[in-house]
Amino acid sequence: VDPKVWFSAERTFLHWSKLAIVFAASSAVITWSFSSVSSHACGLLIGFASLVILLYAMVKQARRVKYFKGGSGEVQVSVDDLADRKGAILLAATLTVVVVGLVLIPAMGI
């Protein structure tokens, strides 16, 4: 495997991890800065989104590393393992759920 492919996969994982850390930090700030139940619910929603993004990144990276270390003959690999086609949809869906939750939870008066 070409080293630039290995580093590209690593860099992609780090970008996803950085995004998850931003979500987690936002969750912590919202949860502990305000004492209302709605702010805690919003913080937990963002924290859950952070966890989903991080787990997705970890699974993708683990599959890529397994492929790189095992070679193409020993490991069944699909195009989706190397090209991240579902990641953008996951990110858009996660952000949509978070934004809708941030609007609806306080509006419902929870």
Biopython code that builds the backbone (N, CA, C, O; Angstrom):
import numpy as np
from Bio.PDB.StructureBuilder import StructureBuilder

atoms = [
    (1, "VAL", "N", (0.850, -1.179, 0.000)),
    (1, "VAL", "CA", (0.000, 0.000, 0.000)),
    (1, "VAL", "C", (0.894, 1.240, 0.000)),
    (1, "VAL", "O", (1.859, 1.344, 0.758)),
    (2, "ASP", "N", (0.546, 2.141, -0.849)),
    (2, "ASP", "CA", (1.297, 3.395, -0.959)),
    (2, "ASP", "C", (1.171, 4.189, 0.341)),
    (2, "ASP", "O", (0.064, 4.313, 0.865)),
    (3, "PRO", "N", (2.265, 4.730, 0.877)),
    (3, "PRO", "CA", (2.196, 5.472, 2.137)),
    (3, "PRO", "C", (1.216, 6.640, 2.113)),
    (3, "PRO", "O", (0.607, 6.956, 3.135)),
    (4, "LYS", "N", (1.057, 7.283, 0.959)),
    (4, "LYS", "CA", (0.135, 8.423, 0.941)),
    (4, "LYS", "C", (-1.313, 7.972, 1.117)),
    (4, "LYS", "O", (-2.135, 8.740, 1.615)),
    (5, "VAL", "N", (-1.641, 6.744, 0.719)),
    (5, "VAL", "CA", (-2.987, 6.210, 0.950)),
    (5, "VAL", "C", (-3.194, 5.961, 2.437)),
    (5, "VAL", "O", (-4.250, 6.276, 2.984)),
    (6, "TRP", "N", (-2.180, 5.393, 3.090)),
    (6, "TRP", "CA", (-2.244, 5.144, 4.530)),
    (6, "TRP", "C", (-2.427, 6.456, 5.291)),
    (6, "TRP", "O", (-3.281, 6.549, 6.173)),
    (7, "PHE", "N", (-1.634, 7.459, 4.956)),
    (7, "PHE", "CA", (-1.725, 8.744, 5.648)),
    (7, "PHE", "C", (-3.033, 9.461, 5.331)),
    (7, "PHE", "O", (-3.565, 10.177, 6.179)),
    (8, "SER", "N", (-3.547, 9.280, 4.141)),
    (8, "SER", "CA", (-4.831, 9.879, 3.787)),
    (8, "SER", "C", (-5.951, 9.287, 4.640)),
    (8, "SER", "O", (-6.815, 10.018, 5.122)),
    (9, "ALA", "N", (-5.939, 7.981, 4.825)),
    (9, "ALA", "CA", (-6.943, 7.334, 5.670)),
    (9, "ALA", "C", (-6.813, 7.808, 7.114)),
    (9, "ALA", "O", (-7.812, 8.045, 7.793)),
    (10, "GLU", "N", (-5.584, 7.944, 7.572)),
    (10, "GLU", "CA", (-5.344, 8.417, 8.940)),
    (10, "GLU", "C", (-5.829, 9.856, 9.107)),
    (10, "GLU", "O", (-6.440, 10.201, 10.118)),
    (11, "ARG", "N", (-5.557, 10.672, 8.126)),
    (11, "ARG", "CA", (-5.980, 12.078, 8.169)),
    (11, "ARG", "C", (-7.509, 12.184, 8.168)),
    (11, "ARG", "O", (-8.069, 13.029, 8.867)),
    (12, "THR", "N", (-8.174, 11.348, 7.401)),
    (12, "THR", "CA", (-9.637, 11.342, 7.383)),
    (12, "THR", "C", (-10.182, 10.971, 8.758)),
    (12, "THR", "O", (-11.128, 11.592, 9.242)),
    (13, "PHE", "N", (-9.587, 9.962, 9.385)),
    (13, "PHE", "CA", (-10.010, 9.581, 10.738)),
    (13, "PHE", "C", (-9.817, 10.732, 11.716)),
    (13, "PHE", "O", (-10.680, 10.984, 12.557)),
    (14, "LEU", "N", (-8.705, 11.423, 11.611)),
    (14, "LEU", "CA", (-8.459, 12.546, 12.514)),
    (14, "LEU", "C", (-9.454, 13.682, 12.307)),
    (14, "LEU", "O", (-9.852, 14.340, 13.268)),
    (15, "HIS", "N", (-9.855, 13.915, 11.070)),
    (15, "HIS", "CA", (-10.864, 14.951, 10.807)),
    (15, "HIS", "C", (-12.210, 14.571, 11.420)),
    (15, "HIS", "O", (-12.874, 15.408, 12.031)),
    (16, "TRP", "N", (-12.609, 13.322, 11.259)),
    (16, "TRP", "CA", (-13.864, 12.873, 11.866)),
    (16, "TRP", "C", (-13.780, 12.958, 13.392)),
    (16, "TRP", "O", (-14.744, 13.349, 14.050)),
    (17, "SER", "N", (-12.636, 12.593, 13.946)),
    (17, "SER", "CA", (-12.457, 12.653, 15.400)),
    (17, "SER", "C", (-12.521, 14.093, 15.901)),
    (17, "SER", "O", (-13.101, 14.371, 16.950)),
    (18, "LYS", "N", (-11.921, 14.997, 15.144)),
    (18, "LYS", "CA", (-11.963, 16.411, 15.535)),
    (18, "LYS", "C", (-13.400, 16.925, 15.548)),
    (18, "LYS", "O", (-13.784, 17.675, 16.445)),
    (19, "LEU", "N", (-14.184, 16.529, 14.570)),
    (19, "LEU", "CA", (-15.584, 16.921, 14.529)),
    (19, "LEU", "C", (-16.341, 16.367, 15.737)),
    (19, "LEU", "O", (-17.162, 17.065, 16.332)),
    (20, "ALA", "N", (-16.066, 15.117, 16.095)),
    (20, "ALA", "CA", (-16.716, 14.521, 17.259)),
    (20, "ALA", "C", (-16.313, 15.241, 18.543)),
    (20, "ALA", "O", (-17.134, 15.390, 19.447)),
    (21, "ILE", "N", (-15.071, 15.686, 18.634)),
    (21, "ILE", "CA", (-14.622, 16.422, 19.815)),
    (21, "ILE", "C", (-15.317, 17.780, 19.908)),
    (21, "ILE", "O", (-15.669, 18.219, 21.003)),
    (22, "VAL", "N", (-15.514, 18.444, 18.781)),
    (22, "VAL", "CA", (-16.238, 19.721, 18.775)),
    (22, "VAL", "C", (-17.671, 19.510, 19.257)),
    (22, "VAL", "O", (-18.186, 20.297, 20.050)),
    (23, "PHE", "N", (-18.313, 18.443, 18.775)),
    (23, "PHE", "CA", (-19.671, 18.136, 19.238)),
    (23, "PHE", "C", (-19.678, 17.845, 20.740)),
    (23, "PHE", "O", (-20.548, 18.335, 21.459)),
    (24, "ALA", "N", (-18.722, 17.058, 21.214)),
    (24, "ALA", "CA", (-18.666, 16.710, 22.634)),
    (24, "ALA", "C", (-18.418, 17.939, 23.501)),
    (24, "ALA", "O", (-19.014, 18.076, 24.569)),
    (25, "ALA", "N", (-17.550, 18.825, 23.053)),
    (25, "ALA", "CA", (-17.295, 20.057, 23.813)),
    (25, "ALA", "C", (-18.545, 20.935, 23.854)),
    (25, "ALA", "O", (-18.866, 21.518, 24.890)),
    (26, "SER", "N", (-19.243, 21.025, 22.734)),
    (26, "SER", "CA", (-20.490, 21.792, 22.712)),
    (26, "SER", "C", (-21.513, 21.179, 23.656)),
    (26, "SER", "O", (-22.231, 21.894, 24.355)),
    (27, "SER", "N", (-21.576, 19.875, 23.673)),
    (27, "SER", "CA", (-22.483, 19.176, 24.570)),
    (27, "SER", "C", (-22.166, 19.487, 26.031)),
    (27, "SER", "O", (-23.063, 19.757, 26.830)),
    (28, "ALA", "N", (-20.888, 19.447, 26.366)),
    (28, "ALA", "CA", (-20.486, 19.731, 27.746)),
    (28, "ALA", "C", (-20.809, 21.161, 28.143)),
    (28, "ALA", "O", (-21.287, 21.405, 29.251)),
    (29, "VAL", "N", (-20.555, 22.096, 27.260)),
    (29, "VAL", "CA", (-20.836, 23.508, 27.563)),
    (29, "VAL", "C", (-22.329, 23.731, 27.764)),
    (29, "VAL", "O", (-22.736, 24.394, 28.717)),
    (30, "ILE", "N", (-23.143, 23.183, 26.876)),
    (30, "ILE", "CA", (-24.593, 23.365, 27.000)),
    (30, "ILE", "C", (-25.132, 22.668, 28.240)),
    (30, "ILE", "O", (-25.994, 23.209, 28.932)),
    (31, "THR", "N", (-24.633, 21.480, 28.523)),
    (31, "THR", "CA", (-25.144, 20.718, 29.664)),
    (31, "THR", "C", (-24.801, 21.383, 30.994)),
    (31, "THR", "O", (-25.654, 21.465, 31.878)),
    (32, "TRP", "N", (-23.563, 21.860, 31.148)),
    (32, "TRP", "CA", (-23.142, 22.369, 32.451)),
    (32, "TRP", "C", (-23.249, 23.879, 32.605)),
    (32, "TRP", "O", (-23.052, 24.395, 33.705)),
    (33, "SER", "N", (-23.551, 24.591, 31.545)),
    (33, "SER", "CA", (-23.680, 26.042, 31.672)),
    (33, "SER", "C", (-25.070, 26.466, 32.127)),
    (33, "SER", "O", (-25.236, 27.514, 32.751)),
    (34, "PHE", "N", (-26.048, 25.660, 31.816)),
    (34, "PHE", "CA", (-27.424, 26.007, 32.144)),
    (34, "PHE", "C", (-28.011, 24.915, 33.025)),
    (34, "PHE", "O", (-27.607, 23.756, 32.938)),
    (35, "SER", "N", (-28.961, 25.284, 33.869)),
    (35, "SER", "CA", (-29.496, 24.300, 34.804)),
    (35, "SER", "C", (-30.896, 23.818, 34.439)),
    (35, "SER", "O", (-31.506, 23.075, 35.208)),
    (36, "SER", "N", (-31.410, 24.218, 33.301)),
    (36, "SER", "CA", (-32.758, 23.781, 32.938)),
    (36, "SER", "C", (-32.727, 22.380, 32.339)),
    (36, "SER", "O", (-31.699, 21.914, 31.847)),
    (37, "VAL", "N", (-33.874, 21.729, 32.394)),
    (37, "VAL", "CA", (-33.991, 20.381, 31.855)),
    (37, "VAL", "C", (-33.821, 20.394, 30.337)),
    (37, "VAL", "O", (-33.241, 19.468, 29.770)),
    (38, "SER", "N", (-34.318, 21.432, 29.683)),
    (38, "SER", "CA", (-34.196, 21.489, 28.227)),
    (38, "SER", "C", (-32.740, 21.625, 27.786)),
    (38, "SER", "O", (-32.346, 21.047, 26.773)),
    (39, "SER", "N", (-31.942, 22.376, 28.531)),
    (39, "SER", "CA", (-30.531, 22.487, 28.158)),
    (39, "SER", "C", (-29.808, 21.162, 28.373)),
    (39, "SER", "O", (-28.915, 20.807, 27.604)),
    (40, "HIS", "N", (-30.187, 20.442, 29.402)),
    (40, "HIS", "CA", (-29.585, 19.119, 29.619)),
    (40, "HIS", "C", (-29.994, 18.156, 28.500)),
    (40, "HIS", "O", (-29.177, 17.362, 28.035)),
    (41, "ALA", "N", (-31.250, 18.227, 28.072)),
    (41, "ALA", "CA", (-31.706, 17.374, 26.968)),
    (41, "ALA", "C", (-30.971, 17.720, 25.670)),
    (41, "ALA", "O", (-30.576, 16.831, 24.916)),
    (42, "CYS", "N", (-30.794, 19.011, 25.417)),
    (42, "CYS", "CA", (-30.050, 19.435, 24.218)),
    (42, "CYS", "C", (-28.598, 18.973, 24.288)),
    (42, "CYS", "O", (-28.044, 18.497, 23.297)),
    (43, "GLY", "N", (-27.994, 19.113, 25.448)),
    (43, "GLY", "CA", (-26.617, 18.670, 25.620)),
    (43, "GLY", "C", (-26.462, 17.173, 25.416)),
    (43, "GLY", "O", (-25.494, 16.721, 24.805)),
    (44, "LEU", "N", (-27.418, 16.403, 25.928)),
    (44, "LEU", "CA", (-27.364, 14.955, 25.728)),
    (44, "LEU", "C", (-27.570, 14.578, 24.266)),
    (44, "LEU", "O", (-26.958, 13.627, 23.778)),
    (45, "LEU", "N", (-28.425, 15.313, 23.567)),
    (45, "LEU", "CA", (-28.635, 15.058, 22.146)),
    (45, "LEU", "C", (-27.343, 15.297, 21.355)),
    (45, "LEU", "O", (-26.969, 14.495, 20.500)),
    (46, "ILE", "N", (-26.684, 16.390, 21.650)),
    (46, "ILE", "CA", (-25.422, 16.682, 20.961)),
    (46, "ILE", "C", (-24.348, 15.671, 21.356)),
    (46, "ILE", "O", (-23.545, 15.261, 20.518)),
    (47, "GLY", "N", (-24.329, 15.271, 22.615)),
    (47, "GLY", "CA", (-23.376, 14.258, 23.057)),
    (47, "GLY", "C", (-23.585, 12.928, 22.359)),
    (47, "GLY", "O", (-22.621, 12.253, 21.998)),
    (48, "PHE", "N", (-24.849, 12.547, 22.167)),
    (48, "PHE", "CA", (-25.153, 11.320, 21.441)),
    (48, "PHE", "C", (-24.691, 11.425, 19.989)),
    (48, "PHE", "O", (-24.153, 10.467, 19.435)),
    (49, "ALA", "N", (-24.903, 12.588, 19.375)),
    (49, "ALA", "CA", (-24.446, 12.802, 17.997)),
    (49, "ALA", "C", (-22.927, 12.673, 17.917)),
    (49, "ALA", "O", (-22.396, 12.113, 16.958)),
    (50, "SER", "N", (-22.237, 13.189, 18.918)),
    (50, "SER", "CA", (-20.778, 13.081, 18.966)),
    (50, "SER", "C", (-20.344, 11.620, 19.030)),
    (50, "SER", "O", (-19.398, 11.212, 18.356)),
    (51, "LEU", "N", (-21.038, 10.850, 19.838)),
    (51, "LEU", "CA", (-20.717, 9.441, 19.974)),
    (51, "LEU", "C", (-20.949, 8.689, 18.668)),
    (51, "LEU", "O", (-20.139, 7.845, 18.286)),
    (52, "VAL", "N", (-22.049, 8.990, 17.982)),
    (52, "VAL", "CA", (-22.341, 8.330, 16.700)),
    (52, "VAL", "C", (-21.248, 8.637, 15.682)),
    (52, "VAL", "O", (-20.781, 7.738, 14.982)),
    (53, "ILE", "N", (-20.840, 9.896, 15.596)),
    (53, "ILE", "CA", (-19.806, 10.298, 14.637)),
    (53, "ILE", "C", (-18.476, 9.623, 14.960)),
    (53, "ILE", "O", (-17.788, 9.148, 14.056)),
    (54, "LEU", "N", (-18.110, 9.576, 16.233)),
    (54, "LEU", "CA", (-16.846, 8.956, 16.614)),
    (54, "LEU", "C", (-16.859, 7.447, 16.358)),
    (54, "LEU", "O", (-15.871, 6.893, 15.877)),
    (55, "LEU", "N", (-17.965, 6.785, 16.674)),
    (55, "LEU", "CA", (-18.048, 5.350, 16.420)),
    (55, "LEU", "C", (-17.991, 5.043, 14.931)),
    (55, "LEU", "O", (-17.363, 4.067, 14.522)),
    (56, "TYR", "N", (-18.641, 5.866, 14.123)),
    (56, "TYR", "CA", (-18.579, 5.681, 12.674)),
    (56, "TYR", "C", (-17.133, 5.807, 12.187)),
    (56, "TYR", "O", (-16.668, 4.995, 11.387)),
    (57, "ALA", "N", (-16.431, 6.824, 12.673)),
    (57, "ALA", "CA", (-15.037, 7.029, 12.263)),
    (57, "ALA", "C", (-14.157, 5.859, 12.694)),
    (57, "ALA", "O", (-13.282, 5.424, 11.945)),
    (58, "MET", "N", (-14.391, 5.356, 13.893)),
    (58, "MET", "CA", (-13.581, 4.241, 14.382)),
    (58, "MET", "C", (-13.806, 2.972, 13.557)),
    (58, "MET", "O", (-12.852, 2.261, 13.241)),
    (59, "VAL", "N", (-15.053, 2.689, 13.212)),
    (59, "VAL", "CA", (-15.351, 1.500, 12.418)),
    (59, "VAL", "C", (-14.727, 1.612, 11.034)),
    (59, "VAL", "O", (-14.122, 0.657, 10.546)),
    (60, "LYS", "N", (-14.869, 2.768, 10.401)),
    (60, "LYS", "CA", (-14.276, 2.956, 9.074)),
    (60, "LYS", "C", (-12.757, 2.815, 9.126)),
    (60, "LYS", "O", (-12.163, 2.167, 8.264)),
    (61, "GLN", "N", (-12.129, 3.416, 10.129)),
    (61, "GLN", "CA", (-10.672, 3.342, 10.241)),
    (61, "GLN", "C", (-10.214, 1.913, 10.510)),
    (61, "GLN", "O", (-9.212, 1.470, 9.947)),
    (62, "ALA", "N", (-10.927, 1.194, 11.354)),
    (62, "ALA", "CA", (-10.554, -0.192, 11.651)),
    (62, "ALA", "C", (-10.636, -1.063, 10.397)),
    (62, "ALA", "O", (-9.767, -1.905, 10.170)),
    (63, "ARG", "N", (-11.668, -0.868, 9.588)),
    (63, "ARG", "CA", (-11.796, -1.641, 8.349)),
    (63, "ARG", "C", (-10.685, -1.282, 7.362)),
    (63, "ARG", "O", (-10.155, -2.156, 6.675)),
    (64, "ARG", "N", (-10.340, -0.014, 7.293)),
    (64, "ARG", "CA", (-9.276, 0.404, 6.378)),
    (64, "ARG", "C", (-7.926, -0.162, 6.820)),
    (64, "ARG", "O", (-7.159, -0.655, 5.992)),
    (65, "VAL", "N", (-7.636, -0.094, 8.106)),
    (65, "VAL", "CA", (-6.366, -0.621, 8.615)),
    (65, "VAL", "C", (-6.297, -2.132, 8.391)),
    (65, "VAL", "O", (-5.250, -2.664, 8.022)),
    (66, "LYS", "N", (-7.413, -2.814, 8.613)),
    (66, "LYS", "CA", (-7.445, -4.260, 8.379)),
    (66, "LYS", "C", (-7.146, -4.562, 6.907)),
    (66, "LYS", "O", (-6.422, -5.508, 6.596)),
    (67, "TYR", "N", (-7.697, -3.769, 6.024)),
    (67, "TYR", "CA", (-7.443, -3.955, 4.596)),
    (67, "TYR", "C", (-5.987, -3.663, 4.264)),
    (67, "TYR", "O", (-5.355, -4.425, 3.532)),
    (68, "PHE", "N", (-5.446, -2.567, 4.795)),
    (68, "PHE", "CA", (-4.065, -2.184, 4.479)),
    (68, "PHE", "C", (-3.075, -3.211, 5.008)),
    (68, "PHE", "O", (-2.095, -3.523, 4.332)),
    (69, "LYS", "N", (-3.311, -3.736, 6.192)),
    (69, "LYS", "CA", (-2.373, -4.694, 6.772)),
    (69, "LYS", "C", (-2.497, -6.076, 6.158)),
    (69, "LYS", "O", (-1.507, -6.799, 6.049)),
    (70, "GLY", "N", (-3.721, -6.453, 5.751)),
    (70, "GLY", "CA", (-3.929, -7.796, 5.246)),
    (70, "GLY", "C", (-3.705, -7.945, 3.769)),
    (70, "GLY", "O", (-3.538, -9.060, 3.276)),
    (71, "GLY", "N", (-3.698, -6.853, 3.054)),
    (71, "GLY", "CA", (-3.590, -6.943, 1.604)),
    (71, "GLY", "C", (-4.944, -7.228, 0.988)),
    (71, "GLY", "O", (-5.879, -7.619, 1.687)),
    (72, "SER", "N", (-5.049, -7.040, -0.282)),
    (72, "SER", "CA", (-6.346, -7.178, -0.930)),
    (72, "SER", "C", (-6.750, -8.640, -1.130)),
    (72, "SER", "O", (-7.930, -8.911, -1.352)),
    (73, "GLY", "N", (-5.831, -9.572, -1.061)),
    (73, "GLY", "CA", (-6.170, -10.961, -1.292)),
    (73, "GLY", "C", (-6.816, -11.651, -0.103)),
    (73, "GLY", "O", (-7.636, -12.548, -0.297)),
    (74, "GLU", "N", (-6.481, -11.270, 1.102)),
    (74, "GLU", "CA", (-6.962, -11.961, 2.290)),
    (74, "GLU", "C", (-8.247, -11.365, 2.849)),
    (74, "GLU", "O", (-9.012, -12.077, 3.499)),
    (75, "VAL", "N", (-8.503, -10.105, 2.621)),
    (75, "VAL", "CA", (-9.628, -9.419, 3.233)),
    (75, "VAL", "C", (-10.605, -9.010, 2.154)),
    (75, "VAL", "O", (-10.220, -8.430, 1.139)),
    (76, "GLN", "N", (-11.884, -9.318, 2.380)),
    (76, "GLN", "CA", (-12.915, -8.860, 1.456)),
    (76, "GLN", "C", (-13.126, -7.370, 1.686)),
    (76, "GLN", "O", (-13.423, -6.947, 2.803)),
    (77, "VAL", "N", (-12.979, -6.594, 0.657)),
    (77, "VAL", "CA", (-13.107, -5.153, 0.776)),
    (77, "VAL", "C", (-14.062, -4.659, -0.304)),
    (77, "VAL", "O", (-14.053, -5.141, -1.437)),
    (78, "SER", "N", (-14.866, -3.707, 0.068)),
    (78, "SER", "CA", (-15.771, -3.096, -0.904)),
    (78, "SER", "C", (-15.314, -1.666, -1.165)),
    (78, "SER", "O", (-14.458, -1.127, -0.463)),
    (79, "VAL", "N", (-15.894, -1.080, -2.171)),
    (79, "VAL", "CA", (-15.541, 0.301, -2.505)),
    (79, "VAL", "C", (-15.901, 1.232, -1.353)),
    (79, "VAL", "O", (-15.202, 2.217, -1.115)),
    (80, "ASP", "N", (-16.992, 0.928, -0.628)),
    (80, "ASP", "CA", (-17.414, 1.779, 0.477)),
    (80, "ASP", "C", (-16.431, 1.783, 1.638)),
    (80, "ASP", "O", (-16.456, 2.697, 2.463)),
    (81, "ASP", "N", (-15.560, 0.771, 1.717)),
    (81, "ASP", "CA", (-14.557, 0.760, 2.780)),
    (81, "ASP", "C", (-13.474, 1.805, 2.547)),
    (81, "ASP", "O", (-12.907, 2.339, 3.501)),
    (82, "LEU", "N", (-13.189, 2.093, 1.299)),
    (82, "LEU", "CA", (-12.139, 3.068, 0.998)),
    (82, "LEU", "C", (-12.722, 4.430, 0.621)),
    (82, "LEU", "O", (-12.164, 5.461, 0.998)),
    (83, "ALA", "N", (-13.811, 4.449, -0.099)),
    (83, "ALA", "CA", (-14.483, 5.704, -0.450)),
    (83, "ALA", "C", (-15.622, 5.907, 0.538)),
    (83, "ALA", "O", (-16.471, 5.031, 0.698)),
    (84, "ASP", "N", (-15.641, 7.027, 1.180)),
    (84, "ASP", "CA", (-16.611, 7.284, 2.243)),
    (84, "ASP", "C", (-17.876, 7.910, 1.658)),
    (84, "ASP", "O", (-18.019, 9.132, 1.628)),
    (85, "ARG", "N", (-18.787, 7.061, 1.197)),
    (85, "ARG", "CA", (-20.011, 7.551, 0.570)),
    (85, "ARG", "C", (-21.113, 7.824, 1.583)),
    (85, "ARG", "O", (-21.981, 8.663, 1.338)),
    (86, "LYS", "N", (-21.094, 7.135, 2.706)),
    (86, "LYS", "CA", (-22.155, 7.285, 3.698)),
    (86, "LYS", "C", (-21.837, 8.356, 4.739)),
    (86, "LYS", "O", (-22.729, 8.803, 5.461)),
    (87, "GLY", "N", (-20.590, 8.763, 4.820)),
    (87, "GLY", "CA", (-20.180, 9.713, 5.847)),
    (87, "GLY", "C", (-20.847, 11.063, 5.723)),
    (87, "GLY", "O", (-21.261, 11.641, 6.728)),
    (88, "ALA", "N", (-20.959, 11.579, 4.514)),
    (88, "ALA", "CA", (-21.593, 12.880, 4.318)),
    (88, "ALA", "C", (-23.079, 12.830, 4.669)),
    (88, "ALA", "O", (-23.622, 13.778, 5.236)),
    (89, "ILE", "N", (-23.728, 11.720, 4.328)),
    (89, "ILE", "CA", (-25.141, 11.573, 4.675)),
    (89, "ILE", "C", (-25.301, 11.459, 6.189)),
    (89, "ILE", "O", (-26.223, 12.044, 6.757)),
    (90, "LEU", "N", (-24.417, 10.717, 6.844)),
    (90, "LEU", "CA", (-24.455, 10.605, 8.299)),
    (90, "LEU", "C", (-24.263, 11.965, 8.949)),
    (90, "LEU", "O", (-24.982, 12.315, 9.885)),
    (91, "LEU", "N", (-23.307, 12.727, 8.464)),
    (91, "LEU", "CA", (-23.045, 14.040, 9.029)),
    (91, "LEU", "C", (-24.235, 14.971, 8.836)),
    (91, "LEU", "O", (-24.631, 15.671, 9.769)),
    (92, "ALA", "N", (-24.810, 14.987, 7.636)),
    (92, "ALA", "CA", (-25.960, 15.847, 7.375)),
    (92, "ALA", "C", (-27.162, 15.438, 8.224)),
    (92, "ALA", "O", (-27.870, 16.295, 8.752)),
    (93, "ALA", "N", (-27.390, 14.150, 8.356)),
    (93, "ALA", "CA", (-28.511, 13.676, 9.170)),
    (93, "ALA", "C", (-28.302, 14.005, 10.645)),
    (93, "ALA", "O", (-29.237, 14.416, 11.332)),
    (94, "THR", "N", (-27.084, 13.826, 11.124)),
    (94, "THR", "CA", (-26.778, 14.121, 12.518)),
    (94, "THR", "C", (-26.950, 15.606, 12.814)),
    (94, "THR", "O", (-27.547, 15.978, 13.824)),
    (95, "LEU", "N", (-26.428, 16.445, 11.936)),
    (95, "LEU", "CA", (-26.577, 17.889, 12.137)),
    (95, "LEU", "C", (-28.042, 18.313, 12.071)),
    (95, "LEU", "O", (-28.470, 19.186, 12.825)),
    (96, "THR", "N", (-28.808, 17.703, 11.177)),
    (96, "THR", "CA", (-30.224, 18.029, 11.078)),
    (96, "THR", "C", (-30.966, 17.658, 12.354)),
    (96, "THR", "O", (-31.764, 18.446, 12.863)),
    (97, "VAL", "N", (-30.709, 16.470, 12.869)),
    (97, "VAL", "CA", (-31.354, 16.038, 14.111)),
    (97, "VAL", "C", (-30.972, 16.954, 15.268)),
    (97, "VAL", "O", (-31.824, 17.318, 16.079)),
    (98, "VAL", "N", (-29.705, 17.326, 15.348)),
    (98, "VAL", "CA", (-29.256, 18.209, 16.428)),
    (98, "VAL", "C", (-29.918, 19.577, 16.333)),
    (98, "VAL", "O", (-30.405, 20.098, 17.336)),
    (99, "VAL", "N", (-29.942, 20.162, 15.150)),
    (99, "VAL", "CA", (-30.536, 21.493, 14.993)),
    (99, "VAL", "C", (-32.038, 21.452, 15.274)),
    (99, "VAL", "O", (-32.565, 22.330, 15.958)),
    (100, "VAL", "N", (-32.721, 20.448, 14.756)),
    (100, "VAL", "CA", (-34.156, 20.320, 15.032)),
    (100, "VAL", "C", (-34.385, 20.124, 16.525)),
    (100, "VAL", "O", (-35.301, 20.714, 17.098)),
    (101, "GLY", "N", (-33.557, 19.299, 17.155)),
    (101, "GLY", "CA", (-33.676, 19.108, 18.597)),
    (101, "GLY", "C", (-33.411, 20.378, 19.382)),
    (101, "GLY", "O", (-34.105, 20.657, 20.360)),
    (102, "LEU", "N", (-32.417, 21.152, 18.969)),
    (102, "LEU", "CA", (-32.113, 22.413, 19.657)),
    (102, "LEU", "C", (-33.243, 23.423, 19.524)),
    (102, "LEU", "O", (-33.420, 24.271, 20.399)),
    (103, "VAL", "N", (-34.006, 23.342, 18.443)),
    (103, "VAL", "CA", (-35.139, 24.246, 18.261)),
    (103, "VAL", "C", (-36.377, 23.720, 18.981)),
    (103, "VAL", "O", (-37.071, 24.479, 19.657)),
    (104, "LEU", "N", (-36.656, 22.427, 18.840)),
    (104, "LEU", "CA", (-37.902, 21.875, 19.362)),
    (104, "LEU", "C", (-37.903, 21.652, 20.874)),
    (104, "LEU", "O", (-38.925, 21.874, 21.524)),
    (105, "ILE", "N", (-36.800, 21.225, 21.434)),
    (105, "ILE", "CA", (-36.773, 20.905, 22.869)),
    (105, "ILE", "C", (-37.111, 22.138, 23.705)),
    (105, "ILE", "O", (-37.985, 22.045, 24.568)),
    (106, "PRO", "N", (-36.464, 23.288, 23.495)),
    (106, "PRO", "CA", (-36.884, 24.470, 24.285)),
    (106, "PRO", "C", (-38.297, 24.951, 23.925)),
    (106, "PRO", "O", (-39.006, 25.467, 24.789)),
    (107, "ALA", "N", (-38.709, 24.792, 22.673)),
    (107, "ALA", "CA", (-40.040, 25.248, 22.267)),
    (107, "ALA", "C", (-41.136, 24.421, 22.924)),
    (107, "ALA", "O", (-42.226, 24.930, 23.189)),
    (108, "MET", "N", (-40.853, 23.146, 23.188)),
    (108, "MET", "CA", (-41.845, 22.289, 23.846)),
    (108, "MET", "C", (-41.906, 22.554, 25.334)),
    (108, "MET", "O", (-42.828, 22.089, 26.005)),
    (109, "GLY", "N", (-40.961, 23.277, 25.855)),
    (109, "GLY", "CA", (-40.969, 23.618, 27.280)),
    (109, "GLY", "C", (-40.574, 22.495, 28.194)),
    (109, "GLY", "O", (-41.027, 22.420, 29.336)),
    (110, "ILE", "N", (-39.731, 21.618, 27.695)),
    (110, "ILE", "CA", (-39.277, 20.493, 28.530)),
    (110, "ILE", "C", (-38.323, 20.984, 29.579)),
    (110, "ILE", "O", (-37.829, 20.193, 30.382)),
]
sb = StructureBuilder()
sb.init_structure("model")
sb.init_model(0)
sb.init_chain("A")
sb.init_seg("    ")
for serial, (resi, resn, name, xyz) in enumerate(atoms, 1):
    if name == "N":
        sb.init_residue(resn, " ", resi, " ")
    sb.init_atom(name, np.array(xyz, "f"), 0.0, 1.0, " ", f" {name:<3s}", serial, name[0])
structure = sb.get_structure()
